[in-house]
Amino acid sequence: MSPITIQAARLASRQALRAPIRQQVFRRYASSNAVKRAPADWGRIVKTRVQTLAIYLPGMALVLGWPYAASKMLGA
């Protein structure tokens, strides 16, 4: 086979593989527009962030601060 024929065959096979993928993406976009999104619930978002910080900050202070506390207790 000539190089041009091989290149044309490769191009055709790539395009054949891409076609179902493109159709699937368009189908997904078309169906997603029919669904209405819920409005943001800022109260819930703030509450979860505060709860996370209430656990994270003391935990990180304990993990990162124990060497300092130990050095103060030992007087070094």
C-alpha positions as CSV (number, residue, x, y, z in Angstrom):
1,M,0.0,0.0,0.0
2,S,1.1,3.5,-0.7
3,P,1.9,5.9,2.1
4,I,-1.1,8.1,1.0
5,T,-3.5,5.2,1.2
6,I,-2.2,4.2,4.7
7,Q,-2.5,7.8,5.9
8,A,-6.1,8.0,4.5
9,A,-7.0,4.7,6.2
10,R,-5.6,5.9,9.6
11,L,-7.5,9.1,9.3
12,A,-10.8,7.3,8.5
13,S,-10.3,4.9,11.4
14,R,-9.7,7.9,13.8
15,Q,-12.8,9.7,12.6
16,A,-14.8,6.5,13.0
17,L,-13.7,6.2,16.6
18,R,-14.4,9.9,17.3
19,A,-18.0,9.9,16.0
20,P,-19.7,7.9,18.9
21,I,-17.8,9.9,21.5
22,R,-19.0,13.2,20.0
23,Q,-22.6,12.0,19.9
24,Q,-22.4,10.9,23.5
25,V,-21.1,14.3,24.6
26,F,-23.8,16.2,22.8
27,R,-26.5,13.9,24.3
28,R,-25.1,14.6,27.8
29,Y,-25.2,18.4,27.3
30,A,-28.7,18.3,25.8
31,S,-30.1,16.3,28.8
32,S,-28.3,18.4,31.4
33,N,-30.1,21.6,30.3
34,A,-33.5,20.1,31.2
35,V,-32.5,19.8,34.9
36,K,-32.9,22.9,37.1
37,R,-30.2,23.5,39.6
38,A,-31.0,24.1,43.2
39,P,-30.1,27.6,44.6
40,A,-27.1,27.8,46.8
41,D,-27.8,27.2,50.5
42,W,-25.4,29.7,52.1
43,G,-26.5,28.9,55.7
44,R,-25.6,25.2,55.2
45,I,-22.3,26.0,53.5
46,V,-21.2,28.4,56.2
47,K,-22.3,26.0,59.0
48,T,-20.2,23.2,57.5
49,R,-17.2,25.4,57.0
50,V,-17.4,26.6,60.7
51,Q,-17.7,23.0,61.9
52,T,-14.7,22.0,59.8
53,L,-12.6,24.8,61.2
54,A,-13.7,24.0,64.8
55,I,-12.1,20.6,64.4
56,Y,-9.2,21.4,62.1
57,L,-7.7,24.4,63.8
58,P,-7.3,22.9,67.3
59,G,-6.2,19.6,65.7
60,M,-3.5,21.4,63.7
61,A,-2.4,23.4,66.8
62,L,-2.0,20.2,68.7
63,V,-0.1,18.4,65.8
64,L,2.2,21.4,65.0
65,G,2.4,22.9,68.5
66,W,3.4,19.9,70.6
67,P,7.2,20.4,70.1
68,Y,7.0,24.0,71.3
69,A,4.9,22.9,74.4
70,A,7.3,20.1,75.1
71,S,10.3,22.4,75.0
72,K,8.6,24.9,77.3
73,M,7.7,22.1,79.8
74,L,11.2,20.7,79.8
75,G,12.8,24.1,80.1
76,A,15.1,23.7,77.2
